C-alpha cells in the first residue's frame, strides 16, 4: 500500500466518523423537537377544551347523580368485559369460524388441494334487495394473516365486501382458518390462491379478469402472486400493505427498528420452537398494541365506559375478531421475517425470485400517513426501487395508481366505516377508469362535493399524473437504509448461532400440551380470560349487571362532573402518549448509534440504493423514439392529441374515462372494423411514450400523421367532444389548442362550430381514432362487449415471426428479446410501431435498400417487422443494442427536449429537463430512407382510397 493510499483511507474513515456524529446530533435535535411539539399539541388541545367549556363546581345533586351513573356504568363495563371473555371461549370451541357479516357459501376448501392449506374460497351472497351484475368483473378480497383472526374485509356492513356488493360486483372472499396445515409453506398458499382465482375466472369467463384486493399481509402476497402469474388479475389493489420494508422517515416510523434492536430474526425461531413448530400470532397482535399504549391500555376502554349504553355491541364485535390470533407454521413466519421484514427482498433487486416488474395489470396502492405499520414510504418506495426514473416506468408499459389518506390508522384503513364509504366505495366505482389509464404513475384524488341540502356528501374522483421524484420527495432520504443491510447480516449470524446451539434441543423439549399452555399464558389472553364466567369470583356479576340495566338512569349531559371526567381521561392519555414518544425516540437513537457505528467501522461506504446514471442504451432509446414521431395515421394522431391535452390539463376525470370506455364498447358491439384492444393498447403505449419524451416534437409532427385538411378537421371534431372541460381558451389548455390549430393549419379554435359540424360516422380510421382515447387499456374493456375482437393468435412456424423486445429491469445489461408470432399481414397505412408483448397485424414491408452495415449483420440475427415498413434488427439476449444501427448519431441527433436528466432533478411536468432514462429500449423503428418517407408508393393503404400525400416537413422546434 502506498503512502497516498494509506492517508486517503484514513481520511475517508475520519470523514465517515464525522458524518456519523453529525447524523446522531441531527437525530437528537429532531427527536427533541418532536417531543416538544407533541407535548405542546396535547397541552393546546386540553387548554382549548377547557376554554370552550370550563368545568363548573358541582353541587350535591350533581355528585349524587354522577355517582349513581358511575356505579351503573362500572357494572355494565365489567359485564361487557365478561361477555368479551365468554365470546372468546365460545369462538375457540366453535373452531374459530370466519367472522363475516354476510351470508356466504364455500366453493373450494384449500385442505382438499394436492398441497393442503388453511385457506378457502367463499362466495359472498348478496343481501336482501341487492342485485349482482354478471357483466361486471368479479371482486376477490383476500384476507390477511397478520396475527389476528379471519374476516377483516367484511366483519361489518360498511367494508370492502359490503361496498363491492353495493356496486353489483360478484364478490368472493379468500379466508383462512386458525391453524396452518402441517408442512404448509408460502408457496403452497400462493398455489392455492392461484387456483381460487382461476376458479372465479372460470365462473365469470365473459366478465373480464377479476379485481384482486389484498389487505395488509395479503397485499404483499398478492403482489408476489401477480408477478409469478401475471395473467390472473385484471386489477391489483393493495391496501395498507408494506412492500419496501426498510423505508421510513426519522422520528415517525419506530416499527422498522424492532428487528435490529432484538438482534434479528432469532426470536422468531425461539417463538416457533416454544410453540412446537408453530408461531403464535398473539406476539404480532401485542406488538401492534404496544405501538399505541394510550389506546390499548386506556383509550378503547374509556370509550366503552363513557358510552356504555351504545358502544358495547361494536366493542364486542371487534374484540371477537381481534382476540383470536392465528398460528403460523415455523417455515412460513421465518421466511416472512428473514426475506421480507429484515431482508427486504420483495422488490426483486436483492436476490428474490419474484420480480414485481412482471405484473401486467394496473396496480392501486392505498396507504395513509396515520398508519404506523405501513407508512406511505413503505407502501410506495418499491416503485423507486424497480423504476428508478419515469422513462423506465413508461417504457415498461406499467400503470401504477396510489391513494393517500391523511390520518387514518392501520386498522382503520380496513375496518373504518367512514373510509369504506369514501375511499373503498370510490375505488371500486373507478375500476373501469383505472383500467383505462395509460402507462405511468398517477395519484387518485377524491374531491368532497357537498350536496345542496348540506347534510349528505358526494364525491368526485380524478387522476393526476405524478413522477418518481414525487415519491422520492416524500421521504427524508434513503441513506439510513444501509444500516438495515447491516441488520440483515447481524440477523443471519444470530439466527445461525441459534440454529446450531438452541434449536436442536429446545424443539425436542417442547410438546403440544406444553406449547398450548405457554400460548394461553400470554398476558394478551390472560387479561381476557380473567373476566370470563369461568372465574368463580365473578359469579355475581351477570345478575347484578342485568339489574343495573333494568334500573339504568344515565346522568344528564350537562353534569359538570362529566367535564371533569373527560379532563382526567385526557391527562391519562397525554401521559401515555408522552411516554410512548420518549420510548420511540430512545429506540430510534439506540438503533442509529449502534448500527450507524457498525456502518462507519465497516468502511463508511454507503449501500448502492440509487439509480444508475443514464446509459448509452437509454440515450439510444430516446433517440430511437424520435424516429417514431412522424410515423402513423389518423388513429395515432387522435391518441397523441388526446394525450397532449391530458398532459396540459394535468388531470384525467373518472367520468371522462368511463365515457370513453362506454363509447368503445358500444362501437365494438356494432362495428366489426373497430380495432381490438391489444392493437389500441400498443398504439396508446407508444404514443404515450412519445408524448412523455417529446411533448413539443409530438405536437409539431402531427401534420405528417394527418396530411389531408379534411382529415385534420374530422379528427379535431372527434377530439373536442371527448371532454367538455378541455374546451378552454386560457391557461395551458388554451395555449395548446392555439398551437394545435396553428400546427395543423386550421382556423382558430371554435369549439361550438366544431361540435355543430361534427361529421357523420367517419371511415374506419376515424372511427378507430375516436375511441382510442388517452387510455384504452386492459382487457376488461373488450370482454364485456357483445362481439369482442379476437386477440392475435399464434400462427404456425412457417409464418413470419416478429420478435418484440420485452421491457425488463433497468439494471439489466441488455433487453431480453422474445419472439412473438403475428397474424397474416393486412393492408394498413403506415402507423407507429407496437411496443410490448402484443402487436397488431402488420403490412407487408416495401423493399428498400438497407445500408451496407445492416446487410452484413442481417444473416446472423432475426428481424422485426414494423408498420413503418422498415426492418430493424432484434438484439440477441444479453447483447447490448447498437444505438448506431437503430438511429445513426443517436445522441447527437436527439433534440434538446429529449435530454436525459437524473431522477429527482425536477418534479415539474416539463420533460425537457426531467426525463431520465434507464429503461430497456422498446421496439421502435430506425429511420427510413428519405425516399421511402417522402413517396406515397412506400406506404400501404388501409382502404382502396386514394394514396396519401407526402407528409409536410415538420416545423423547427423552438426551445
N, C-alpha and C positions, 0 to 999 in steps of 0.2 A: 504494500500500500504506500503510495507516495505521500509526501507531506501535505500537498494540496488537498488530496482526497481525505486524509485524516481530519484536517481542520474543517473541511466542508461538512463532513459528517457530524463533527462536534457542534458546529454552528447550527446544523439542522436540528439536532437534539435540543440545544438550548432554545431555539425558536419554537419547537413543539411544546416544550415545558412552559415557556412564556404564554403561548396561546392557551394551554390548559389552565393555567392560573387565571388568565383573563376571562376564560369561559366560566369558570367557577364563580368568579367575582360578579360577572353579569347575571348569572343564575341566582345568586344570593340577593342581588338587588331586585330582580324580577319577583322572586318569592316574597320579599318584604313588601313590595308594592301590592302584590295580590292579597296578602294577608291584611294589609291596611285597608285596601279597597273593600274587601269582604266585610270586615268589621264595620266600616263606615256605612256601607249599604244596609246592613242589618240594623244598625242604630237609626239610620234615617227612616227606615220602614217602621220601626217601633215608635219613633217620635211622631211620625206622620199620623199613625193610628191614634196616638194619644191626643194630638192636636185636633183631629177631626171629631173625636168623641171622648172627651176626658172622662175617666171613671168618676162616678159620683160616690159619695159616702152612703153606704146602705143603712137603712133603718132596721128595726127589729123585725118588721113584717118581711122585708126583703131577705133577711137571714133565715127566717123560718121557711119561706117558700123555696129558697135556694137549697137549703139542707135537705128538705123533703125530696126535691127533684134530684139532688145529688145522690142520695141513698138509692132511689129507684133506678137511676141511670147506672149506678155501680153494680147493682144486682143484675140488670139486663146486660151490662157489659160482660160480667163474669159468665153469665149463661151463654152469651154468644161465643165466648172462648171455649166453653164446654161443647157447644154444638160443632165448632170447628174441629175439635179433637175427635169427637164421635164420627163426624163426616170423614175424617182421615182414616180412622179404623175401618169404617164401612167400605170406603173406597178400596182399601187394601184387601179386605175379604172378598170383594167383588172381582178381584183380579186386575185392578187399575184400568177400567174401561176408558175409552176415548171420551173426553168431555166436550161434546158438541151440542149446541142449542138447536140443531137442525136434524130433521129425520134423514136417515141415510141407510144405504144398503151396501153390503160387502160384495165387491166384484171379484177381487183376487187377493188371496192371503199369501203373503210372502213366505210363510212357512211351508207352502206346498211347492215352491220352486226347487230346481235342482240344487241350488245353494241356498238353504233356508235363511231367511232374515226376519227380524221382528217388525217388518213393515207390511202394510196392507193398503189396498186401493179401495176407497169408498166413493160411491156415487151419492151426491147430495140431492135429496128430493126437494123440489120446490114447495113452498108453503101454500097456504090457502090464498087463492086469488093471484098467485104468481104464475106467469106463463114463461115457457122456455122456447126461444127461437133457435130451431135446429140449424138455421143458416149461419148463426154466429159461431166463431171459433170457440171450442171448449176452454175453460179455465181450470187449471190444476194448481191447487195450493199445497205446497209441501211443508209438512210440519217439521220444525227444527228440534233436534235433540241437543239442547243446551244445558241439560241437567234437570230442568223442570219437567212437569208432566206433559201429556199429549193434548192437543186441541187449541193451541194458541191462536190459530187463524179463524176460529169460529165458535168459541165458547160463550159468545154473546151475539145478539142480533145485529148490532152495528159492528161489523167486522169485514174482513176481506171476503169471506164466503157470503155473508149477507149482501154485500154490495154487488158481487158477481151475480147472485140470484136476482137481485133487484134489476140489473141491466138485462136480464133474459138469457145469459150465457149458460150452456150446460156446464155444470160445476162438479168438480171432483176434488177429493182430498186424499193425500198420501199421509197416512198416520203411522205411528209406531206404538208398540206395546212397551211395557215397563222394562223388560229384561231382554238383552240381546240373546240371540240363539247361540248355542255352543259353536265355537270356531268362526263366528261371523266376523267379516272384515269390511272395511270401507269399499273395497272392490265389489264384494257381494252386494252391498247396499246399492251401489251405482248400477250394477247389472239389473237388480230388481226394479229400481226406479225407471230404468230404460224400458223394461218390459211393461210396466204400468203405463208409461206414456204411449208406447206402441199400441196397447190395447185401447186406450182412449182414442187414438188417431184412427184405428180401425172402426170404432163405433161412429166416428164422425168424419168419414173419408171425404165428404163433399163440403165440409165446412172450413177447411184450412187446417194448418198445423196448430196445435194447442198453445195457449198462453200459459207459461210456467211462472209461478210466483214462489220464490224461496225466501223464507224469513230467517234472519239471524244465521245460525249454523247451516241451515238448509240453503242459504244463499250461496256460500262458497262451494258447497257440494253441487248445487245446480250449475254453477259456472264451470266447474270441472267436468260435469257430465255433458254440458253443451259443447265443450271443447273436444271431448272424446267422441261424441255423437252429434255433430253439428246439424245433421239432417232432421233431428227430432223436434226442436222447438220452433214455433213461429214468432215468439217474442219471449224474452227473458227479463223478468222483473225480480230484482234482489232488494230486499227491504232490511235495513239495519244490519247488513252483512259485512263483517271485516274481511277485506281482501288484500290489504297491504299492512302487515301486522307490526312493522317497525315504525310506521308513520305516526305523527302526532306533533303537538306543539308543546313547548316547555311551559310548565306551570298550569297545564289544563288536563292532561291525559295521564293520570298516575297508573292506570291499569297495565300499561305496557311495560312497566318496570318490575312487575311482580316476579316474572320468571328469572330475571337476573339477580334480584335480591334473595331469592330462595336457592340460588346456586344451580338453576337449570331444571331439567325435567326429571331428576331422580326422585322427587317427591311424588310424581305421578306413578312411577313404578312402585314406590312404597305403598301408596293407596291401593293399587291393584293387588299387590300381594296380601295386604291386610284384608282385602275383600275376597280372597280365594279366587283370584284371577278376574275379578270384576271390580270396576271402579265405581264408587258411589257418587252419583250426580249431586248429592247433598253438598259436597265440598264446593262445587261450582255455584250452586244457589246461595250458599252462605257467603262466598266471596263477593257475589254481586250485592248482597245486602250490606256488606262491610264498606262498600263504596259510598253509601249514604246512610250512615248510622242514625242521623236525625230522623229520617223517615222510618227506618227499620225498627228502631228502638222506641220511638215516641210518636212520630207524625201520624202513621197509619192507625195507631191505637187511639190517639186523641181524636182523630177524625171520626172513628167509630163511636167513641164515648160521647162526644159532643152532639152527634146526630144519631143517637142510638135508635130512635123510632123509625128512621128511614134508611139508614146505612147498612144495617145488618145483612139483608139479602145479598147486596153487592159484595160485601166483605166476605161472606161465606162462599160465594161462587168463586171468587178469585183465590181464596186460600185453599179451596179443594184442589184447584189446579196447581197452585204454587207449592203446596205442601206435600206433593207426591213425586219426588225426584226419581229419575230413572237410573238404570245401571248400564254401564258400558263394558264391553269386553276389553281386556287389557291391551290387545293388539290395536283396537280402534283408538282408544284415548291416547296411547303412546305415539301412534302415528300422527294424530292431530296436533299434539303438543310439540313433538320433535320437528315435524316438517312444516307446520303452519305457524303456530303461536311463537315458537322460538326460531325455527329455520326460515320462515318467510319464503317458502318455495312455491307458492301457488302461481306466481306470475310466470313461471317457466324460465326465468332468467338465471336460476341458481341450481340447475341440475334436475328440475322436475320433468316428469314425462308429460305433464299436462301443459299445453300451450294455449292460453286464453285467446291468442290471436286467431285461432281456428274457429272461433264462434262466428257463425254466419248471420244469425238472427239479430235484430236490434236488441240492445241491452239498455234497460232502465234501472238506474240506481237511486234509491230513496234513502236519504240519510238526514241527520239532524245535528245541529250544533249543541243541543242539550243532551246528546247521547254520550255517556261516559264510557260505554263499552265499545261502540263503533263510531268514533268521531268522523267528520267528513274526510279528513286526511286518510284514515284507514279504509274508508269506503271508495275513495276516488284515486288515490295515488298509483294504483295499479295501471291506470291509463297512461301515466307518465312513464312508468317502467316499460311498458310494452310499445308505446308510440311516443318516442322522445320528441316529436315535433308534429305539427299539423299536417304536413305533407304526407308523413308516414300513415297517419290515420285515414286521410282522404284517398290516397292511392291504394290502401288495403280494402277500400270499399266498405268500411265498418261504420255503423251508426250507433252512437252512444248518447243516451239522454240521462241527465241527472236532475233530481228534485231535492231541494234542501228545505228543511223545517228550521225555524229559528230557535225553538226552545224545548220541544217535546223530548222526554227521556227515552231510554232504550225500550222499556216495556210499553210505554205509551204509544210508540210508533206502530205497535201491533194491536194493542187492545183498547186504545182510546176511542170512544165513540165519536168525538169531535174530529179526530184525524181520519176515521173511517168515512165520515160524511163529506169531508173536504178533500183530502189527498187521495185516499183509495178510490173513492167514487169517481173523481176526475181522471185518475189513471186508467181505470177500467173503461171509462167512457171515451178515452182518447186512443184506444187500441188502433183503430183504422188510421188515424192521423199519424201516430208514431210509426206505423209500418210504411207510411208514405213519405217519410222524411228522407232526404238524400244522405249520402255518407258524410260523416262529420260529427262534431261534438256540439250538443245542444243542451240548454237548460230549460226545463219545463217550468213555466211561471203560471201560477194560479192567481187570478185577479178577483178580489171580492167585489161583487156588484150588488149593492143593497136594493131591494125592491122598493117600490113607491110607498108601500104601507109601512116601511121601516121596521117590520117585525121579522120577515123572512129574509134569507140570504141566498143569493145566487152566485155562481162562479163562472168565470170565463178563462179558458186555457189558451195560451200561446207558447211558442217555442222561440228562443233567442239563440243565435249561433254563439258558440264560445270557442276559445282557443286553449291549447295545452297550457299556455302561460297563465291562464286564469286559474287553473288548478294549482300550478306551482305557486302562484301569488297567495293562495290561501294557506300556505304552510310557512313556518318561520325558518325554513332551511332544513336540509336533509343531512347536514354534516354529522349530526349526532347518531345517525343510523350506523356509522362504522362501529360504534360501541356495542350495538346489538349483534354485530358479527362476532365480537369477542364473547358475548353471552352464549352464542351458539357453540363456540369452541369450549368454553367452560362447561356448558351443559353436556357436551359429548364426553368430556373427561369424567365428570362426576357420575354420569349415567353408566359409563363403562365400569367405573370403580364399583358402583352399587351392584351391577350385574355380576361382577366377579366375586364380591365379598359378602353381600347380604342376601340377594335374591335366592341363591341355591338353598339355603337352609330356611329362610322365612316362608317361602312359598310352600314348603313341605310341612311347616309347623302349623299353618292355619287351615282349618277345615270349614265347611259351610256353616254349621251352627255357631262357631266362634266368629265367623265373618258377619253373620246376621246380628249377633249380639253387639259387635262393635258398631255396626251401622245404626242400630236403634239407640245406641248410647250417645250418638252425636247430639250436641245441645240443640240443634235445629229441630230434631224430633222430640227431645225431652220437654222442651218448652210447650209443645203442643199436647203430648200425651199426659202431662201432669194435670191438665184441666179436663181430662176425659171422665166419663161416667165410671170408668174402672177405678178411679181414685175413691176409696171409701170415705175420705174426709169431706167429699163433696156430695154426700147423699142427700142433703137438704136443699141443694142449690136449685134444682129443676123446679120443685114445687114452689119455693119461695119466689123465684123469678116469675112464674106464672101468676102468682098472686099480685106481684107488683105490676104486671101488665094489665090486669083487670082493674086495678086501682090507680092506674097511671094518671098523674096530674103534673104535666110539664110546667116549668116555670115560665113566667112572662118574658118575652124577648127584650123588654126594656129594664129587666132587673139589673142593677149596677154590678152585682157580683159576677154576672156573665162577662162583663168587660174586664174585670179583674182576672177572671179565669183565662180569658184569651191572652192577656198580658203575661201571665205566668207561663202559659204554654209557649208563647213566643220566645220568652227568655230561655227556656229549656232547649228549644230547637236552635236558637242562636248559639248557645254554649256548645252544643254537639257539633254544629257546623264549624265553629271556630276550632274545636279540637280536630275535626277532620282535616281542615286546611293545614293545620300545623303538622299533622301526621303525614299528609301527602307531600308537603314541602320537604320534610325531613327525609322521606323515602327517595324523592327525586334527587335531592342533593347528594345523598349517600350513593345512589346509583352512578351519578356522573363523576363523583370523586373517585370511586373505585375503578369503574371501567374506563373512565377517561384517563386515569393514571396508567392503567394497563395499556391503553392505546398509545400513550406517549412513550412508555417503555418499549413497546413493540417496535417502534421506529418512528411513530408520529405520522406515518403516511396514511392518508385517508383512503377509505374504500372507494372504488370507482363506481359511483352511483349515477353520474350524469351521462348525458348522451354524447356520442362521438361527434366531432365536428362533421360538417357536410363533406362527403367524399366525392371523388370524381364521378362515381356512378350516379350519385344524387344530382350532381350538376348536369350529367348527361340526361337524366330523366327530365329535368327542367327544359333543357334544350330540345329534347325529342317531343315533349308536349307542345313546344312552339311549332313544330312541324305539322301538328294536327289541327292547328287553328283554322286554316281555310278549307278543311275537308268536311263535307256534309251537305245536307239539303234542308228542306223545309222543317223536317222533324227536328234535326239538330239545332236549327236556328230558333225554333219556338222554345225548345227546352233551355237553350242558352239565354234567351231573352228573359224567360221566367226566373231563371237562377240569378241573373243580374239584378232583376227587380227585387227578388227576395233579399239579396245581399244589400242593396241600397235601403230597403225597408228596415233591415235589422231584426225582423221577426217574421214568423210564419204562424198564422192563426189556425187553430184546430178546425174551425168551421170551414175555412177555405180548403184545407187539405181533405176534409171529409167530402166536400162537394166535388173535388177533383176525382176522388175515388168513386163516388156515385156516378159521375158522368162517364168514367171509363167503363164501369160495369154495365151501364145502360147501353153504351155503344158496342161493347164486346158481345152483348147478348143478341144484338140485332144486325151487326155488320161483321161478316167474316173477314173483311180486309183489315180490321183493326189489328195492329201488331200484338204479338204475345208479350207477356210480362217480362220474360227473360230478355227479349230484344230491347224493350223500353228501359229495363233496369241497366243494361250495359251501356246504352246510349246516354242515359242520365248520368251514370257514373263518370264517363269520360268528360261530358260537358261540365259537370260539377267540378272536376279536377282542373279543367281548363280555366273556368271562371275563377277558381281559387288561386291558381298560379299566375294567370294572365288576365286580370279583370279588364284592363284597358284594351289589350290586344283582342280579347274576346269580343268586345264591342266593335272595334274598328274592322274586324274581319267579317262581320255579318253580311256585307254586300256580296262577298264571294259565295256565301251559302244561299243567298236569295238574289239571283241576278235579275229576275223579272219584277218590274214595278207592281204589276197586279198581284204577284205572289207576296211581295212585301206588305201590301195593303191588307190582304186577307189574313196573313199571319198576325199582324198587329191588331186587327179587329178581333181575332180569336183570343189574343193575349189580354186585351183590355177587359174582356168580360170575366176573366178568371177571378180577380179580386178587386171589388169596387174601391176598397180603401187605398189601393195603389194609384188611383187616378187623381194625382195631386200635381200641382204646378209649382210647389215650393219645396224647399228642403232638398235632401239628397235624391228623393224620388223625382221631384220636378226637374232637377238638373240632368238626371239620367234620361228621362223622357225627352228632354230637349236634345241631348246628344244622340239619342236613338233615332229620332226623326231626321236629324241632320245627317247622320251617317248613312241612313237608308234613302236620303234624298227625297223625302216626303214633306208635304206641308206641315207647319207646326201642329202640335198635338191638339186635337179637338175630340175629346172623349165622347161627347154627346153625338157628334157626327159619326164617329166610328161605331158606336153602339147602334145608331139608327140604320147605318148602312151595312150591318153585319150580313155577309152573304149567305146564300142558301148553302146546304150541305156541300162541302168542298170535295175536291178529288181526294183520293186515298191518302196522298201525302199530307194534305191539310188536316184531314180527319185524324191522322196519327198525331200531328203536332198539337192539336187542341187538347188531347187527353194526356199527352206526355208532359205533365206539369213538372215543377221543380222536383218532383219526387215520386214518380210512380215506382213503388218499391216491391215489397215481398209478395210471395205467392198468395197471401191471404186475399189479395185483390182479385186474383184470377179465378180461384177455385169456386167462388161464390156466384160467378156469372152463369147464365143458363147454358151457354156453349163456350166453354173456355178454350182458348187456343192451346194446342198441344205444345209441350216443351220439346226442344230439339232432341231427337233420339240418336243414339249411336248407330252409325252405318257400318257395313262390312269393311274389312280392311282394304278392299280394293278401291274404295272411295278415297277422296282426298282427305288427309288429316291436317288439322290446324293446331299445332302446339301453341298453347296460350300461357304466358308467363303468369304464374301464381304469386301473388304478393306474399312475401314471408317476412320474417323478423328483420328489422333494420340492421341488426347486428350481424346477420349472416354475411359471409363474404361475397355471395353471389346469389341471384334469384334462382329458384327452383323451377324448372320448366316441365310441365306435364302435358302430354299430347291429349287433345280433345278432338273428337271426330265431329265434323259438321255435316248437315244435310246437303242434298244436291243443290248446287248453286242456282239461284234465280236471278232474273234480270232486275237490277236495282240501280238507282242512281248512286253516285259516289257520296258516301257519308263517312262520318268519323269512325274509326275502328273501335271494336269492342275491347273492353278491359275486363279481365276476370276469368271465371271458370266457365262461362257460357257465352256463346256467340250466336248471332242470327245468321240466316242464310247469306252466303256471300256471292257476289257477282264474279263471273269469270274474269281473271285479270287480262288486261290487254298487254301484249308483249311490248316491252320497252328494253332498250339496250342498257343493261346494267354496267356499272363501272368495272374495270378490269380486276380490281382487287376483290370485288364482290364475286365475280366469276370464279376466281381462284379458290375461294372457300366454299362455294356452293355445293360442291360434291360431298363434302365431309359433314355437313350439318343439315338438319331438317329445315323446312321452310314454313313460314307462316303466311297465309293468305289474308289480306285485309281488304276492307271495302274501298280503300283508296287505289286499288289496282296496282299496288307496288308490292314487291316481295322483299321482306326483311328476314334476317336470319335469327333463329332461336338459339340462344347461348346454351351450351351444354351445362348439365348440372355441375355446380361447383366452379364453373368458369366465369370470370367477370365479363360483363357486357362491354364490348368495344364501343366506346362513345363515338369514335370517329366513323365507324361503319354506319351507325344509326343516324347520326347527324354530323356532317363534317363541320369542324370548328365549332363544336357544340357550345363550349363555354363562351367563346368569344362572340359567337353569333347571337347568343341569347340577349334579348333586350333588357333594359335596365330594370323593368318591373319584375323580372324573374330572378333577381339576385338572391342569393341564399344567405340567411342570417341565422344565428343560433337561437334556439328556443328561449323564450323569455325576453328577447331583446325588445319586443314591442308587443303589447296586447291589443292594439287597435286593429280595426278591420283593414288596414292598409297593407295588402300583401307585398307591396313593392319592397318593403324592408323587413317583413316579418315572416318570410316563408323559408324556414329551414328545411332541409331535405335529407332524410336518411332512409327513406322507404325504398323498398325494392321497386325497380322500374316496371311499370305495367307495359303491356304490349302496345306500342304506338308506332306509327309508320315512319320510316325515313322519308325524307323529302323526295317527291317525284321529280323527274326531269322537267325543266320548264316547258318543253313542248307538250308533255303529257298533261300538264296542268292548264295550259292555255287552249288546247284544242278540244272542241266538243267531241271529237271522234274517240277520244280516250275514255269517255265516260259512258257507262251503260245507263239506259233509261229504265225507270220503274214501270212506265206505261208506254204505249206507242206514240205518245205525244211528241211534239217537235223537239229536236235536240236542244239541250241547254246552251245558253250563250256563255262565252268565256267570262270568268269572274273578273270583276273590276279590280284594279290594283288597290291594295289596302293603303289607307292614308297613313302618313308617318305618325308615329306615336309621340305625343308631347309629354314631357316629364316636367 
